[in-house]
């Protein structure tokens, strides 16, 4: 695989007290599988729409839409993960690794940061750990996954690659209220 270049121009940003952290996770394999409900691929993936599951091999399987899954893994495993899907029947497998940016917002104030730029109800009963959903974040259409870390809320946010740097900047800007510093040269204004 050629060298991976993220569209996000800045490294991780966090508040000094650790209440929020925004980091680039674009260098993650992203494989989209669309499969008819009666296919072997659908039976194997078996994660309902709106939910996620971590496989024993480290692949995160997300029920992104009805009869559609997104698989996340280490970037060097993209071809392996794509090849692992049974393509018999009505099935398509597309590697979108280089076409999507992805970032993570995590920490005790992660939900408050997203609430500033997102109109989705992020209450625990609506979007619990493992929830997969889509929505507008800072006016960018995104797929989101709540994937808590060490008991703190954590969200993976994926968008079209061309919006990656803007969305990262918008999330960092929303984090400044909670003590995160805005790096020089990073701006949405």
VEXDOVEX-559470 format. One record per atom (N, C-alpha, C): atom name; x, y, z. Coordinates in Angstrom, 1 decimal. Atoms other than C-alpha are relative to their C-alpha. Layout:
VEXDOVEX-559470
[site 'CA'; [X; Y; Z]]
...
This chain:
VEXDOVEX-559470
[site 'N'; [0.8; -1.2; 0.0]]
[site 'CA'; [0.0; 0.0; 0.0]]
[site 'C'; [0.9; 1.2; 0.0]]
[site 'N'; [-0.8; -1.3; 0.0]]
[site 'CA'; [1.4; 3.5; -0.8]]
[site 'C'; [-0.1; 0.7; 1.3]]
[site 'N'; [0.0; -0.8; -1.3]]
[site 'CA'; [2.2; 5.9; 2.0]]
[site 'C'; [-1.4; 0.6; 0.1]]
[site 'N'; [1.3; -0.5; -0.3]]
[site 'CA'; [-1.0; 7.0; 3.6]]
[site 'C'; [0.1; 1.5; 0.4]]
[site 'N'; [-0.1; -1.4; -0.3]]
[site 'CA'; [-1.5; 10.8; 3.7]]
[site 'C'; [-1.4; 0.5; 0.4]]
[site 'N'; [1.3; -0.5; -0.6]]
[site 'CA'; [-4.3; 12.2; 5.9]]
[site 'C'; [-0.3; 1.4; -0.5]]
[site 'N'; [0.4; -1.4; 0.4]]
[site 'CA'; [-6.2; 15.4; 4.8]]
[site 'C'; [0.1; 0.9; 1.2]]
[site 'N'; [0.0; -0.8; -1.2]]
[site 'CA'; [-6.0; 16.5; 8.4]]
[site 'C'; [1.5; 0.5; 0.3]]
[site 'N'; [-1.4; -0.6; 0.0]]
[site 'CA'; [-3.0; 18.9; 8.8]]
[site 'C'; [0.6; 0.1; 1.4]]
[site 'N'; [-0.5; -0.2; -1.4]]
[site 'CA'; [-2.7; 18.9; 12.6]]
[site 'C'; [0.0; -1.3; 0.8]]
[site 'N'; [-0.1; 1.1; -0.9]]
[site 'CA'; [-1.8; 16.4; 15.3]]
[site 'C'; [-1.1; 0.0; 1.0]]
[site 'N'; [1.1; 0.0; -1.0]]
[site 'CA'; [-4.0; 15.5; 18.3]]
[site 'C'; [0.0; 1.3; 0.8]]
[site 'N'; [0.1; -1.2; -0.9]]
[site 'CA'; [-5.3; 18.4; 20.4]]
[site 'C'; [-0.8; -0.5; 1.2]]
[site 'N'; [0.7; 0.4; -1.2]]
[site 'CA'; [-6.4; 18.0; 24.0]]
[site 'C'; [0.1; 1.1; 1.0]]
[site 'N'; [0.0; -0.9; -1.1]]
[site 'CA'; [-7.3; 20.0; 27.0]]
[site 'C'; [1.1; -0.5; 1.0]]
[site 'N'; [-1.0; 0.4; -0.9]]
[site 'CA'; [-4.5; 20.0; 29.6]]
[site 'C'; [-0.5; -1.0; 1.1]]
[site 'N'; [0.5; 0.9; -1.1]]
[site 'CA'; [-6.7; 18.3; 32.2]]
[site 'C'; [-0.6; -1.3; -0.6]]
[site 'N'; [0.4; 1.2; 0.6]]
[site 'CA'; [-7.7; 15.6; 29.7]]
[site 'C'; [-1.5; -0.2; -0.2]]
[site 'N'; [1.5; 0.2; 0.1]]
[site 'CA'; [-11.5; 16.3; 29.6]]
[site 'C'; [-0.5; -0.1; -1.4]]
[site 'N'; [0.4; 0.2; 1.4]]
[site 'CA'; [-11.5; 16.4; 25.8]]
[site 'C'; [1.3; -0.2; -0.8]]
[site 'N'; [-1.1; 0.2; 0.9]]
[site 'CA'; [-9.2; 15.1; 23.1]]
[site 'C'; [-0.6; -0.2; -1.4]]
[site 'N'; [0.4; 0.2; 1.4]]
[site 'CA'; [-9.6; 15.4; 19.3]]
[site 'C'; [1.3; -0.5; -0.8]]
[site 'N'; [-1.2; 0.6; 0.7]]
[site 'CA'; [-7.3; 13.2; 17.2]]
[site 'C'; [-0.4; -0.6; -1.4]]
[site 'N'; [0.1; 0.5; 1.3]]
[site 'CA'; [-6.9; 12.1; 13.6]]
[site 'C'; [0.1; -1.5; 0.0]]
[site 'N'; [0.0; 1.4; 0.2]]
[site 'CA'; [-7.8; 8.5; 12.9]]
[site 'C'; [-0.3; -0.4; -1.4]]
[site 'N'; [0.2; 0.3; 1.5]]
[site 'CA'; [-7.9; 8.7; 9.1]]
[site 'C'; [0.7; -1.2; -0.4]]
[site 'N'; [-0.8; 1.1; 0.4]]
[site 'CA'; [-5.2; 6.1; 8.8]]
[site 'C'; [-0.6; -1.3; 0.6]]
[site 'N'; [0.7; 1.2; -0.4]]
[site 'CA'; [-7.7; 3.3; 9.5]]
[site 'C'; [-0.7; -0.6; -1.3]]
[site 'N'; [0.6; 0.6; 1.2]]
[site 'CA'; [-8.9; 0.8; 6.9]]
[site 'C'; [-1.5; 0.2; 0.2]]
[site 'N'; [1.4; -0.2; 0.0]]
[site 'CA'; [-12.5; 1.5; 6.0]]
[site 'C'; [-0.6; -0.7; -1.2]]
[site 'N'; [0.5; 0.9; 1.0]]
[site 'CA'; [-14.3; -1.2; 4.0]]
[site 'C'; [-1.6; 0.1; 0.1]]
[site 'N'; [1.4; 0.0; 0.0]]
[site 'CA'; [-18.0; -0.8; 3.0]]
[site 'C'; [-0.5; -1.2; -0.7]]
[site 'N'; [0.6; 1.2; 0.6]]
[site 'CA'; [-20.0; -3.9; 2.4]]
[site 'C'; [-1.5; 0.2; -0.1]]
[site 'N'; [1.4; 0.0; 0.2]]
[site 'CA'; [-23.5; -3.9; 0.9]]
[site 'C'; [-0.4; -1.4; -0.4]]
[site 'N'; [0.4; 1.4; 0.3]]
[site 'CA'; [-25.2; -7.3; 0.9]]
[site 'C'; [-1.5; -0.2; 0.3]]
[site 'N'; [1.4; 0.4; -0.2]]
[site 'CA'; [-28.6; -8.7; 0.5]]
[site 'C'; [-0.2; -0.8; 1.3]]
[site 'N'; [0.2; 0.6; -1.3]]
[site 'CA'; [-30.1; -9.9; 3.7]]
[site 'C'; [0.0; -1.5; 0.0]]
[site 'N'; [-0.1; 1.5; 0.0]]
[site 'CA'; [-30.1; -13.5; 2.5]]
[site 'C'; [1.3; -0.5; -0.5]]
[site 'N'; [-1.4; 0.4; 0.5]]
[site 'CA'; [-26.4; -13.5; 1.5]]
[site 'C'; [0.8; -0.6; 1.2]]
[site 'N'; [-1.0; 0.5; -1.1]]
[site 'CA'; [-23.6; -15.3; 3.4]]
[site 'C'; [0.7; 1.1; 0.6]]
[site 'N'; [-0.7; -1.1; -0.6]]
[site 'CA'; [-21.9; -12.0; 3.9]]
[site 'C'; [-0.9; 0.7; 1.1]]
[site 'N'; [0.9; -0.6; -1.1]]
[site 'CA'; [-24.9; -10.6; 5.8]]
[site 'C'; [-0.1; -0.9; 1.2]]
[site 'N'; [0.0; 0.9; -1.1]]
[site 'CA'; [-25.1; -13.7; 7.9]]
[site 'C'; [1.3; 0.0; 0.8]]
[site 'N'; [-1.3; -0.1; -0.6]]
[site 'CA'; [-21.4; -13.5; 8.6]]
[site 'C'; [0.2; 1.3; 0.8]]
[site 'N'; [-0.2; -1.3; -0.7]]
[site 'CA'; [-21.4; -9.8; 9.5]]
[site 'C'; [-1.0; 0.1; 1.2]]
[site 'N'; [1.0; 0.1; -1.0]]
[site 'CA'; [-24.6; -10.2; 11.5]]
[site 'C'; [-0.1; 1.1; 1.1]]
[site 'N'; [0.1; -1.2; -1.0]]
[site 'CA'; [-24.5; -6.7; 13.2]]
[site 'C'; [-1.2; 0.8; -0.5]]
[site 'N'; [1.1; -0.8; 0.4]]
[site 'CA'; [-27.8; -5.0; 13.2]]
[site 'C'; [0.3; 1.5; -0.3]]
[site 'N'; [-0.1; -1.4; 0.3]]
[site 'CA'; [-28.3; -1.5; 11.7]]
[site 'C'; [0.0; 0.8; 1.3]]
[site 'N'; [0.0; -0.9; -1.2]]
[site 'CA'; [-27.3; 1.1; 14.3]]
[site 'C'; [0.9; -0.6; 1.1]]
[site 'N'; [-0.8; 0.6; -1.1]]
[site 'CA'; [-25.0; -1.2; 16.3]]
[site 'C'; [1.4; -0.4; -0.6]]
[site 'N'; [-1.4; 0.4; 0.4]]
[site 'CA'; [-21.3; -2.3; 16.3]]
[site 'C'; [0.4; -1.2; 0.8]]
[site 'N'; [-0.5; 1.1; -0.7]]
[site 'CA'; [-19.3; -5.3; 17.3]]
[site 'C'; [1.5; -0.1; -0.4]]
[site 'N'; [-1.5; 0.2; 0.2]]
[site 'CA'; [-15.5; -5.9; 17.7]]
[site 'C'; [0.2; -1.5; -0.2]]
[site 'N'; [-0.3; 1.4; 0.3]]
[site 'CA'; [-14.4; -9.2; 16.1]]
[site 'C'; [1.3; -0.4; 0.8]]
[site 'N'; [-1.2; 0.5; -0.7]]
[site 'CA'; [-11.8; -11.4; 17.7]]
[site 'C'; [1.3; 0.4; -0.8]]
[site 'N'; [-1.2; -0.4; 0.7]]
[site 'CA'; [-9.4; -10.4; 14.9]]
[site 'C'; [0.3; 1.5; 0.0]]
[site 'N'; [-0.2; -1.4; -0.2]]
[site 'CA'; [-9.7; -6.7; 15.9]]
[site 'C'; [-0.7; 0.9; -1.0]]
[site 'N'; [0.8; -0.7; 1.0]]
[site 'CA'; [-12.0; -5.7; 13.0]]
[site 'C'; [-1.3; 0.5; 0.7]]
[site 'N'; [1.2; -0.6; -0.5]]
[site 'CA'; [-14.8; -3.3; 14.1]]
[site 'C'; [-1.0; 0.0; -1.1]]
[site 'N'; [1.1; 0.1; 0.9]]
[site 'CA'; [-18.0; -4.1; 12.3]]
[site 'C'; [-1.2; 0.8; 0.4]]
[site 'N'; [1.0; -0.9; -0.4]]
[site 'CA'; [-20.6; -1.4; 12.2]]
[site 'C'; [-1.2; -0.2; -1.0]]
[site 'N'; [1.2; 0.0; 0.8]]
[site 'CA'; [-24.2; -1.7; 11.0]]
[site 'C'; [-0.4; 1.4; -0.4]]
[site 'N'; [0.1; -1.4; 0.4]]
[site 'CA'; [-24.1; 1.6; 9.1]]
[site 'C'; [-1.4; 0.4; -0.5]]
[site 'N'; [1.3; -0.2; 0.6]]
[site 'CA'; [-27.4; 1.3; 7.2]]
[site 'C'; [-0.6; -1.3; -0.2]]
[site 'N'; [0.6; 1.3; 0.2]]
[site 'CA'; [-29.9; -1.4; 6.5]]
[site 'C'; [0.7; -0.7; -1.2]]
[site 'N'; [-0.7; 0.8; 1.0]]
[site 'CA'; [-28.0; -4.1; 4.5]]
[site 'C'; [1.3; 0.6; -0.4]]
[site 'N'; [-1.3; -0.7; 0.3]]
[site 'CA'; [-24.8; -2.0; 4.7]]
[site 'C'; [0.8; 0.0; 1.3]]
[site 'N'; [-0.9; 0.0; -1.1]]
[site 'CA'; [-21.8; -2.4; 7.0]]
[site 'C'; [1.3; 0.7; -0.3]]
[site 'N'; [-1.3; -0.6; 0.1]]
[site 'CA'; [-18.6; -0.5; 7.5]]
[site 'C'; [0.9; -0.8; 0.9]]
[site 'N'; [-0.9; 0.8; -0.8]]
[site 'CA'; [-15.6; -2.5; 8.7]]
[site 'C'; [1.3; 0.9; 0.1]]
[site 'N'; [-1.2; -0.8; -0.3]]
[site 'CA'; [-12.7; -0.7; 10.4]]
[site 'C'; [1.1; -0.9; 0.6]]
[site 'N'; [-1.1; 0.8; -0.5]]
[site 'CA'; [-9.3; -2.2; 11.0]]
[site 'C'; [1.3; 0.8; -0.2]]
[site 'N'; [-1.3; -0.7; 0.3]]
[site 'CA'; [-5.6; -1.3; 10.9]]
[site 'C'; [0.2; 0.2; -1.5]]
[site 'N'; [-0.1; -0.3; 1.4]]
[site 'CA'; [-4.8; 0.4; 7.6]]
[site 'C'; [0.8; -1.0; -0.8]]
[site 'N'; [-0.8; 1.0; 0.8]]
[site 'CA'; [-2.3; -2.3; 6.6]]
[site 'C'; [-0.8; -1.3; -0.2]]
[site 'N'; [0.9; 1.2; 0.2]]
[site 'CA'; [-5.2; -4.9; 6.8]]
[site 'C'; [-1.1; 0.3; -0.9]]
[site 'N'; [1.2; -0.3; 0.9]]
[site 'CA'; [-7.5; -3.2; 4.3]]
[site 'C'; [-0.3; -1.1; -1.0]]
[site 'N'; [0.2; 1.1; 1.0]]
[site 'CA'; [-7.0; -5.8; 1.5]]
[site 'C'; [-0.4; -1.3; 0.7]]
[site 'N'; [0.4; 1.3; -0.7]]
[site 'CA'; [-7.2; -8.7; 4.0]]
[site 'C'; [-1.5; 0.1; 0.5]]
[site 'N'; [1.4; -0.1; -0.5]]
[site 'CA'; [-10.5; -7.4; 5.5]]
[site 'C'; [-0.9; 0.0; -1.2]]
[site 'N'; [0.9; 0.0; 1.2]]
[site 'CA'; [-12.0; -6.7; 2.1]]
[site 'C'; [-0.1; -1.4; -0.6]]
[site 'N'; [0.0; 1.3; 0.5]]
[site 'CA'; [-11.0; -10.2; 0.9]]
[site 'C'; [-0.7; -1.0; 0.9]]
[site 'N'; [0.6; 0.9; -1.0]]
[site 'CA'; [-12.5; -11.8; 4.0]]
[site 'C'; [-1.5; -0.1; -0.2]]
[site 'N'; [1.5; 0.0; 0.1]]
[site 'CA'; [-16.1; -11.0; 2.9]]
[site 'C'; [-0.4; -0.9; -1.2]]
[site 'N'; [0.5; 0.9; 1.0]]
[site 'CA'; [-17.9; -13.7; 1.0]]
[site 'C'; [-0.9; 0.8; -1.0]]
[site 'N'; [0.7; -0.8; 1.0]]
[site 'CA'; [-19.0; -12.0; -2.3]]
[site 'C'; [-1.0; -0.7; -0.8]]
[site 'N'; [1.0; 0.8; 0.8]]
[site 'CA'; [-21.4; -14.7; -3.5]]
[site 'C'; [-1.4; 0.6; 0.2]]
[site 'N'; [1.3; -0.5; -0.1]]
[site 'CA'; [-24.8; -13.4; -4.2]]
[site 'C'; [0.0; 1.5; -0.3]]
[site 'N'; [0.1; -1.4; 0.1]]
[site 'CA'; [-25.9; -9.8; -4.1]]
[site 'C'; [0.8; 0.7; 1.0]]
[site 'N'; [-1.0; -0.6; -1.0]]
[site 'CA'; [-22.8; -8.3; -2.4]]
[site 'C'; [1.0; 0.9; -0.8]]
[site 'N'; [-1.0; -0.9; 0.5]]
[site 'CA'; [-20.5; -5.4; -3.1]]
[site 'C'; [0.9; 0.4; 1.2]]
[site 'N'; [-1.0; -0.3; -1.0]]
[site 'CA'; [-17.3; -4.7; -1.2]]
[site 'C'; [0.9; 1.1; -0.6]]
[site 'N'; [-0.7; -1.1; 0.5]]
[site 'CA'; [-15.6; -1.3; -1.6]]
[site 'C'; [0.9; 0.5; 1.1]]
[site 'N'; [-1.0; -0.6; -1.0]]
[site 'CA'; [-12.4; -0.1; 0.1]]
[site 'C'; [0.0; 1.5; -0.2]]
[site 'N'; [0.1; -1.5; 0.0]]
[site 'CA'; [-13.0; 3.6; 0.9]]
[site 'C'; [1.0; 0.6; 0.9]]
[site 'N'; [-1.1; -0.5; -0.9]]
[site 'CA'; [-9.9; 4.0; 3.1]]
[site 'C'; [0.5; 1.3; -0.3]]
[site 'N'; [-0.6; -1.3; 0.4]]
[site 'CA'; [-8.5; 6.8; 1.1]]
[site 'C'; [-1.0; 1.1; -0.4]]
[site 'N'; [1.0; -1.0; 0.3]]
[site 'CA'; [-11.8; 8.5; 0.4]]
[site 'C'; [-0.7; 0.6; 1.1]]
[site 'N'; [0.6; -0.6; -1.2]]
[site 'CA'; [-12.8; 9.2; 3.9]]
[site 'C'; [1.0; 0.4; 1.1]]
[site 'N'; [-0.8; -0.4; -1.2]]
[site 'CA'; [-11.3; 11.1; 6.8]]
[site 'C'; [-0.7; -0.5; 1.2]]
[site 'N'; [0.6; 0.4; -1.2]]
[site 'CA'; [-11.9; 10.0; 10.3]]
[site 'C'; [0.7; 0.6; 1.2]]
[site 'N'; [-0.6; -0.6; -1.2]]
[site 'CA'; [-11.3; 11.6; 13.7]]
[site 'C'; [-0.8; -0.6; 1.2]]
[site 'N'; [0.6; 0.5; -1.2]]
[site 'CA'; [-12.1; 10.7; 17.3]]
[site 'C'; [0.0; 1.2; 1.0]]
[site 'N'; [0.1; -0.9; -1.1]]
[site 'CA'; [-13.4; 13.0; 20.0]]
[site 'C'; [-0.3; -0.8; 1.2]]
[site 'N'; [0.1; 0.9; -1.1]]
[site 'CA'; [-13.0; 11.5; 23.4]]
[site 'C'; [0.2; 0.8; 1.3]]
[site 'N'; [-0.2; -0.6; -1.3]]
[site 'CA'; [-13.0; 12.4; 27.1]]
[site 'C'; [-1.4; 0.3; 0.7]]
[site 'N'; [1.3; -0.3; -0.7]]
[site 'CA'; [-15.6; 13.3; 29.8]]
[site 'C'; [-0.8; 1.2; -0.7]]
[site 'N'; [0.7; -1.1; 0.6]]
[site 'CA'; [-16.5; 16.5; 27.8]]
[site 'C'; [-0.3; -0.3; -1.5]]
[site 'N'; [0.2; 0.3; 1.5]]
[site 'CA'; [-16.7; 14.7; 24.3]]
[site 'C'; [-1.4; 0.3; -0.4]]
[site 'N'; [1.4; -0.2; 0.4]]
[site 'CA'; [-20.5; 14.7; 24.3]]
[site 'C'; [-0.4; 1.5; 0.0]]
[site 'N'; [0.3; -1.5; -0.1]]
[site 'CA'; [-20.6; 18.4; 25.3]]
[site 'C'; [0.6; 0.7; -1.2]]
[site 'N'; [-0.6; -0.6; 1.2]]
[site 'CA'; [-18.2; 19.2; 22.4]]
[site 'C'; [-0.9; -0.3; -1.2]]
[site 'N'; [0.8; 0.3; 1.1]]
[site 'CA'; [-20.3; 17.4; 19.9]]
[site 'C'; [-1.4; 0.7; 0.0]]
[site 'N'; [1.3; -0.6; -0.1]]
[site 'CA'; [-23.5; 18.9; 21.2]]
[site 'C'; [0.0; 1.5; -0.5]]
[site 'N'; [-0.2; -1.3; 0.5]]
[site 'CA'; [-22.1; 22.3; 20.2]]
[site 'C'; [-0.1; 0.1; -1.6]]
[site 'N'; [-0.1; 0.0; 1.5]]
[site 'CA'; [-21.8; 21.3; 16.5]]
[site 'C'; [-0.9; -1.1; -0.7]]
[site 'N'; [0.8; 1.1; 0.5]]
[site 'CA'; [-24.3; 18.4; 16.1]]
[site 'C'; [-1.4; 0.0; 0.6]]
[site 'N'; [1.4; -0.1; -0.5]]
[site 'CA'; [-28.1; 18.2; 16.4]]
[site 'C'; [-0.5; -1.3; 0.4]]
[site 'N'; [0.4; 1.4; -0.4]]
[site 'CA'; [-28.2; 14.5; 17.4]]
[site 'C'; [-0.1; 0.0; 1.5]]
[site 'N'; [0.2; 0.2; -1.4]]
[site 'CA'; [-29.5; 13.6; 20.9]]
[site 'C'; [1.1; -1.1; 0.4]]
[site 'N'; [-1.1; 0.9; -0.4]]
[site 'CA'; [-26.3; 12.1; 22.4]]
[site 'C'; [-0.1; -0.6; 1.4]]
[site 'N'; [0.2; 0.6; -1.4]]
[site 'CA'; [-27.8; 11.0; 25.7]]
[site 'C'; [0.3; -1.5; -0.1]]
[site 'N'; [-0.4; 1.4; 0.0]]
[site 'CA'; [-26.7; 7.6; 26.8]]
[site 'C'; [-1.1; -1.0; -0.4]]
[site 'N'; [1.0; 0.9; 0.4]]
[site 'CA'; [-30.1; 6.0; 26.3]]
[site 'C'; [-0.3; 0.1; -1.5]]
[site 'N'; [0.2; -0.1; 1.4]]
[site 'CA'; [-30.3; 7.3; 22.7]]
[site 'C'; [1.2; -0.5; -0.9]]
[site 'N'; [-1.2; 0.4; 0.7]]
[site 'CA'; [-26.7; 6.7; 21.6]]
[site 'C'; [1.0; -0.6; 1.0]]
[site 'N'; [-0.9; 0.7; -1.0]]
[site 'CA'; [-25.1; 4.2; 24.0]]
[site 'C'; [1.3; -0.4; -0.6]]
[site 'N'; [-1.3; 0.5; 0.5]]
[site 'CA'; [-21.6; 2.8; 23.7]]
[site 'C'; [-0.3; -1.1; -1.0]]
[site 'N'; [0.2; 0.9; 1.1]]
[site 'CA'; [-21.5; 0.9; 20.4]]
[site 'C'; [-1.0; 0.4; -1.0]]
[site 'N'; [1.0; -0.5; 0.9]]
[site 'CA'; [-24.2; 2.9; 18.7]]
[site 'C'; [0.6; 0.6; -1.3]]
[site 'N'; [-0.5; -0.5; 1.3]]
[site 'CA'; [-23.7; 3.7; 15.0]]
[site 'C'; [-1.2; 0.8; -0.6]]
[site 'N'; [1.0; -0.9; 0.5]]
[site 'CA'; [-25.6; 6.6; 13.4]]
[site 'C'; [0.6; 1.0; -0.9]]
[site 'N'; [-0.4; -1.0; 0.9]]
[site 'CA'; [-25.4; 9.3; 10.8]]
[site 'C'; [-0.6; 1.3; 0.3]]
[site 'N'; [0.6; -1.3; -0.3]]
[site 'CA'; [-25.9; 13.0; 11.1]]
[site 'C'; [0.9; 1.1; -0.5]]
[site 'N'; [-0.8; -1.1; 0.4]]
[site 'CA'; [-24.6; 16.5; 10.4]]
[site 'C'; [0.8; 0.5; 1.2]]
[site 'N'; [-0.9; -0.5; -1.0]]
[site 'CA'; [-21.6; 17.6; 12.4]]
[site 'C'; [0.7; 1.2; -0.6]]
[site 'N'; [-0.5; -1.2; 0.6]]
[site 'CA'; [-20.6; 21.2; 11.8]]
[site 'C'; [-0.4; 0.2; -1.5]]
[site 'N'; [0.6; -0.1; 1.3]]
[site 'CA'; [-22.8; 21.1; 8.7]]
[site 'C'; [0.7; -0.9; -1.0]]
[site 'N'; [-0.6; 1.0; 0.8]]
[site 'CA'; [-20.9; 18.1; 7.3]]
[site 'C'; [-0.7; -1.3; 0.2]]
[site 'N'; [0.7; 1.3; -0.2]]
[site 'CA'; [-22.7; 14.8; 6.7]]
[site 'C'; [1.0; -1.0; 0.4]]
[site 'N'; [-0.9; 0.9; -0.6]]
[site 'CA'; [-21.0; 12.2; 8.8]]
[site 'C'; [-0.6; -1.3; 0.5]]
[site 'N'; [0.4; 1.3; -0.6]]
[site 'CA'; [-21.2; 8.6; 10.0]]
[site 'C'; [0.8; 0.1; 1.4]]
[site 'N'; [-0.5; -0.1; -1.4]]
[site 'CA'; [-20.6; 8.4; 13.8]]
[site 'C'; [-0.1; -1.4; 0.7]]
[site 'N'; [0.0; 1.2; -0.8]]
[site 'CA'; [-19.8; 5.5; 16.1]]
[site 'C'; [0.4; 0.4; 1.4]]
[site 'N'; [-0.4; -0.2; -1.4]]
[site 'CA'; [-19.8; 5.8; 19.9]]
[site 'C'; [0.8; -1.2; 0.4]]
[site 'N'; [-1.0; 1.0; -0.3]]
[site 'CA'; [-16.8; 3.8; 21.0]]
[site 'C'; [0.8; 0.4; 1.2]]
[site 'N'; [-0.6; -0.5; -1.2]]
[site 'CA'; [-16.1; 4.6; 24.6]]
[site 'C'; [1.3; -0.6; 0.4]]
[site 'N'; [-1.4; 0.4; -0.4]]
[site 'CA'; [-12.6; 4.4; 26.1]]
[site 'C'; [0.1; 0.2; 1.5]]
[site 'N'; [-0.3; -0.1; -1.4]]
[site 'CA'; [-11.8; 3.7; 29.7]]
[site 'C'; [-1.2; 0.7; 0.8]]
[site 'N'; [1.2; -0.5; -0.7]]
[site 'CA'; [-15.4; 4.6; 30.8]]
[site 'C'; [-0.4; 1.4; -0.5]]
[site 'N'; [0.4; -1.4; 0.5]]
[site 'CA'; [-15.4; 8.0; 29.0]]
[site 'C'; [-0.6; -0.1; -1.4]]
[site 'N'; [0.6; -0.1; 1.3]]
[site 'CA'; [-17.5; 8.9; 26.0]]
[site 'C'; [1.1; 0.2; -1.1]]
[site 'N'; [-0.9; -0.2; 1.1]]
[site 'CA'; [-15.6; 8.6; 22.7]]
[site 'C'; [-0.8; -0.3; -1.3]]
[site 'N'; [0.7; 0.1; 1.2]]
[site 'CA'; [-16.9; 9.1; 19.2]]
[site 'C'; [1.0; 0.0; -1.2]]
[site 'N'; [-0.7; 0.0; 1.2]]
[site 'CA'; [-15.4; 8.1; 15.9]]
[site 'C'; [-0.9; 0.7; -1.1]]
[site 'N'; [0.8; -0.8; 1.0]]
[site 'CA'; [-16.6; 10.5; 13.1]]
[site 'C'; [0.7; -0.1; -1.3]]
[site 'N'; [-0.5; 0.2; 1.3]]
[site 'CA'; [-16.1; 9.7; 9.5]]
[site 'C'; [-0.8; 0.9; -1.0]]
[site 'N'; [0.6; -0.9; 1.0]]
[site 'CA'; [-16.7; 12.1; 6.6]]
[site 'C'; [0.8; -0.1; -1.3]]
[site 'N'; [-0.8; -0.1; 1.2]]
[site 'CA'; [-15.7; 12.7; 3.0]]
[site 'C'; [1.3; 0.6; 0.2]]
[site 'N'; [-1.4; -0.4; -0.1]]
[site 'CA'; [-12.0; 13.2; 2.7]]
[site 'C'; [0.2; 1.5; -0.1]]
[site 'N'; [-0.2; -1.4; 0.3]]
[site 'CA'; [-12.3; 16.7; 1.3]]
[site 'C'; [-0.5; 0.9; 1.2]]
[site 'N'; [0.5; -0.8; -1.1]]
[site 'CA'; [-14.1; 17.9; 4.5]]
[site 'C'; [0.8; -0.3; 1.3]]
[site 'N'; [-0.7; 0.4; -1.2]]
[site 'CA'; [-11.6; 16.3; 6.9]]
[site 'C'; [0.7; 1.1; 0.8]]
[site 'N'; [-0.7; -1.0; -0.7]]
[site 'CA'; [-9.4; 19.2; 7.8]]
[site 'C'; [-1.0; 1.1; 0.6]]
[site 'N'; [1.0; -1.0; -0.5]]
[site 'CA'; [-12.4; 21.6; 8.1]]
[site 'C'; [-0.7; -0.6; 1.2]]
[site 'N'; [0.8; 0.6; -1.1]]
[site 'CA'; [-14.3; 19.1; 10.4]]
[site 'C'; [0.9; -0.1; 1.2]]
[site 'N'; [-0.9; 0.1; -1.1]]
[site 'CA'; [-11.2; 18.5; 12.5]]
[site 'C'; [0.1; 1.4; 0.7]]
[site 'N'; [-0.1; -1.3; -0.5]]
[site 'CA'; [-10.8; 22.3; 12.9]]
[site 'C'; [-1.2; 0.4; 0.8]]
[site 'N'; [1.3; -0.3; -0.7]]
[site 'CA'; [-14.5; 22.7; 13.8]]
[site 'C'; [-0.1; -0.7; 1.4]]
[site 'N'; [0.0; 0.8; -1.3]]
[site 'CA'; [-14.2; 20.0; 16.5]]
[site 'C'; [1.0; 0.6; 1.0]]
[site 'N'; [-0.9; -0.6; -0.9]]
[site 'CA'; [-11.1; 21.6; 17.9]]
[site 'C'; [-0.5; 1.3; 0.5]]
[site 'N'; [0.5; -1.3; -0.4]]
[site 'CA'; [-12.7; 25.0; 17.9]]
[site 'C'; [-1.1; -0.2; 1.1]]
[site 'N'; [1.0; 0.3; -1.0]]
[site 'CA'; [-15.7; 23.5; 19.8]]
[site 'C'; [0.6; -0.4; 1.3]]
[site 'N'; [-0.6; 0.5; -1.2]]
[site 'CA'; [-13.3; 22.0; 22.3]]
[site 'C'; [0.7; 1.1; 0.8]]
[site 'N'; [-0.8; -1.1; -0.7]]
[site 'CA'; [-11.6; 25.4; 23.2]]
[site 'C'; [-0.7; 0.4; 1.3]]
[site 'N'; [0.7; -0.4; -1.2]]
[site 'CA'; [-14.4; 26.1; 25.7]]
[site 'C'; [0.3; -0.9; 1.2]]
[site 'N'; [-0.4; 0.9; -1.0]]
[site 'CA'; [-13.2; 23.1; 27.6]]
[site 'C'; [1.5; -0.1; 0.3]]
[site 'N'; [-1.5; -0.1; -0.3]]
[site 'CA'; [-9.5; 24.1; 27.7]]
[site 'C'; [0.9; -0.5; -1.1]]
[site 'N'; [-0.9; 0.4; 1.1]]
[site 'CA'; [-8.2; 22.7; 24.4]]
[site 'C'; [0.5; 1.3; -0.7]]
[site 'N'; [-0.6; -1.2; 0.7]]
[site 'CA'; [-5.8; 25.1; 22.7]]
[site 'C'; [-0.1; -0.2; -1.5]]
[site 'N'; [0.1; 0.0; 1.5]]
[site 'CA'; [-6.3; 26.0; 19.0]]
[site 'C'; [1.5; 0.2; -0.5]]
[site 'N'; [-1.3; -0.1; 0.6]]
[site 'CA'; [-3.0; 25.2; 17.2]]
[site 'C'; [0.2; 1.1; -1.0]]
[site 'N'; [-0.3; -1.1; 1.0]]
[site 'CA'; [-1.4; 28.0; 15.1]]
[site 'C'; [-0.3; -0.6; -1.4]]
[site 'N'; [0.3; 0.3; 1.3]]
[site 'CA'; [-2.7; 27.9; 11.6]]
[site 'C'; [-1.3; -0.9; -0.2]]
[site 'N'; [1.2; 0.8; 0.1]]
[site 'CA'; [-5.8; 25.8; 12.4]]
[site 'C'; [-1.2; 1.0; 0.3]]
[site 'N'; [1.1; -1.0; -0.1]]
[site 'CA'; [-9.0; 27.9; 11.8]]
[site 'C'; [-1.1; -0.4; -0.9]]
[site 'N'; [1.2; 0.2; 0.8]]
[site 'CA'; [-12.5; 27.6; 10.5]]
[site 'C'; [-0.6; 1.4; -0.4]]
[site 'N'; [0.5; -1.4; 0.2]]
[site 'CA'; [-13.0; 31.4; 10.3]]
[site 'C'; [0.8; 0.7; -1.1]]
